[in-house]
Amino acid sequence: MWKFELVQLEKSQPAERKRGENWYRYTIANRITEITGTRRGSRAEVLSFVNSSLQRLNNRHKTTSFTMR
């Protein structure tokens, strides 16, 4: 299993068509997949969101089996 991990978290500009302050850009990845997103909130709120997402992704990856056709 290739566990997803937080690769990068940095302050960023608002996402396109979004308003407000305190935007962060995050990248999570494993050996074969990279996911980049943006989220509004304090650094602690965004880290909480990312950690929750990592937990869900890693749990789903553990329980999902892939087969070749």
HUCOR-V672334 format. One record per backbone hydrogen bond with DSSP energy under -1.0 kcal/mol. NH is the residue of the N-H (numbers start at 1). CO is the residue of the C=O. Records with the same first field share a line. If there is no record, write none. Layout:
NH: CO  CO
This chain:
5: 29
7: 27
8: 27
10: 25
12: 23
18: 15
24: 39
25: 10
26: 37
27: 8
28: 35
29: 5
30: 33
35: 28
37: 26
39: 24
41: 22
46: 42
47: 43
48: 44
49: 45
50: 46
51: 47
52: 48
53: 49
54: 50
55: 51
56: 52
57: 53
58: 54
59: 55
60: 56
61: 57
62: 58
63: 59
64: 60
